[in-house]
């Protein structure tokens, strides 16, 4: 259902006007805010999460994180001498 743009603007303006008259909205400068009485109605009551019977494990203080091993291989010196000659 395509509504002409000027008609849509008129409908929105009238809806805002009606909501301010019913005190659902409060006009603030050039915008509208939800009235405080309406905010209380819209707030959702979230149920509290069930408490786990097991307490979480505590981490000991002063531990040092281990560094991840580096991905690059270290250059090793070539073996020279009698032992290297025997392996060949």
C-alpha positions as CSV (number, residue, x, y, z in Angstrom):
1,X,0.0,0.0,0.0
2,X,1.8,3.1,-1.3
3,X,0.9,6.2,0.6
4,X,1.8,9.5,-0.9
5,X,4.6,11.2,1.0
6,X,2.7,14.3,1.9
7,X,-0.2,12.2,3.3
8,X,2.3,10.1,5.4
9,X,3.8,13.3,6.9
10,X,0.3,14.5,7.8
11,X,-0.6,11.2,9.5
12,X,2.6,11.1,11.5
13,X,2.1,14.7,12.6
14,X,-1.5,14.0,13.7
15,X,-0.5,10.9,15.5
16,X,2.2,12.8,17.5
17,X,-0.3,15.5,18.3
18,X,-2.9,13.0,19.6
19,X,-0.3,11.2,21.7
20,X,0.8,14.5,23.3
21,X,-2.8,15.3,24.1
22,X,-3.3,11.9,25.7
23,X,0.0,12.5,27.7
24,X,1.7,9.5,26.2
25,X,4.4,11.7,24.7
26,X,6.1,14.9,26.0
27,X,7.3,17.5,23.5
28,X,10.9,18.5,24.1
29,X,12.1,21.3,21.9
30,X,11.7,19.9,18.3
31,X,11.3,16.3,19.3
32,X,9.2,14.0,21.5
33,X,9.9,11.8,24.5
34,X,8.0,9.1,26.1
35,X,6.1,10.4,29.1
36,X,7.4,9.1,32.5
37,X,4.0,7.5,33.2
38,X,4.4,5.5,30.0
39,X,8.0,4.6,30.6
40,X,6.9,2.7,33.8
41,X,4.4,0.7,31.7
42,X,6.9,-0.3,29.0
43,X,9.7,-1.5,31.3
44,X,10.0,-5.2,31.1
45,X,10.4,-7.1,34.4
46,X,13.2,-9.5,33.9
47,X,13.2,-12.6,36.1
48,X,16.3,-13.2,38.2
49,X,18.6,-15.9,37.0
50,X,18.8,-19.1,39.0
51,X,21.8,-19.2,41.3
52,X,24.3,-22.0,40.7
53,X,24.8,-24.2,43.7
54,X,28.5,-24.6,42.9
55,X,30.7,-21.5,43.5
56,X,33.0,-20.6,40.7
57,X,36.6,-21.6,41.0
58,X,38.8,-18.7,42.1
59,X,42.0,-18.0,40.3
60,X,45.1,-17.8,42.5
61,X,46.6,-14.3,42.7
62,X,50.0,-13.6,41.2
63,X,50.0,-16.1,38.5
64,X,51.9,-15.3,35.3
65,X,50.3,-16.1,32.0
66,X,52.5,-18.4,29.9
67,X,53.5,-17.0,26.5
68,X,52.4,-18.9,23.5
69,X,55.2,-20.7,21.7
70,X,56.5,-18.7,18.7
71,X,55.6,-20.0,15.3
72,X,59.0,-19.3,13.7
73,X,61.7,-21.9,14.0
74,X,65.0,-20.9,15.6
75,X,68.1,-21.2,13.4
76,X,70.3,-24.1,14.6
77,X,74.0,-24.2,14.1
78,X,75.3,-26.8,11.7
79,X,77.2,-29.6,13.4
80,X,80.8,-29.8,12.5
81,X,83.6,-32.1,13.7
82,X,83.9,-35.8,14.4
83,X,80.3,-36.4,15.4
84,X,78.9,-34.9,12.3
85,X,81.3,-36.9,10.1
86,X,80.3,-40.2,11.8
87,X,76.6,-39.6,11.2
88,X,77.1,-39.3,7.4
